[in-house]
Amino acid sequence: MNIEDAINIRQLPNGVWVPSEDHDASNHIARLGLVWEPHFQKFPYDLHGGDQVIDIGAWAGDSTRAFLNAGCEVHAFEPQLDSFACLCLNCPESNNYNLAVGKCGETYGLAQTGGNTGGRMLQVGKKKIIRLDAFGFNPKLIKIDVEGYEVYALEGAQATISRNSPIIQIEINKFALESFGFKKDAIDNWLKDAGYKRKEILAAANNDLFEALYTR
């Protein structure tokens, strides 16, 4: 058995690796390449070569590749094994971690979501969650897309955020947040308390699902 069969990943004709079960983002990637989302094709923030970027919820590396293309030092976190394998193949230059980032002491598993492997949510399991603060990073930008677990990811990065005042790009998904007991404005409120304000919305599927940018 080939390693790609054992981990359940496949290579698209354009050379990009994706989870075999994915039929969501991979359809866009097959047409447009790994960096397929417009707000990653042209950054709304100022990044320079050597800037440190933390990519929490990196999936197969679509955002990670955009940060690498900008010359950044990227640390990418992805807990799903199939997505992590694709991340390593698509972005071998980044520092990749098969870990979930959040509050220390919690454990997790992953829910299944059919054809949208980037939409799998954390649930109760046996794998340990680690705080971003444990690494001592000094990022210019933190990107977080963890399907409703964003507030916990922020809590686990509180010291890093306080020390560095990084730009924060984050997905807000009302329904995913509610599954963890949070309201839609929980992310805004947490970041407001940390001295941040929402600068702009980068992309929006609707009023309940969008990507937002925050700065101090």
Secondary structure, 3 states (H helix, E strand, C coil): CCHHHHHCEEECCCCCEEECCCCCHHHHHHHHCCCCCHHHHCCCCCCCCCCEEEEECCCCCHHHHHHHHCCCEEEEECCCHHHHHHHHHHCCCCEEECCEECCCCCEEEECCCCCCHHHCCEEEEEEEEECHHHHCCCCCEEEECCCCCHHHHHHCCHHHHHHHCCEEEEEEEHHHHHHCCCCCCHHHHHHHHCCCEEEEEEEEEECCEEEEEEEC
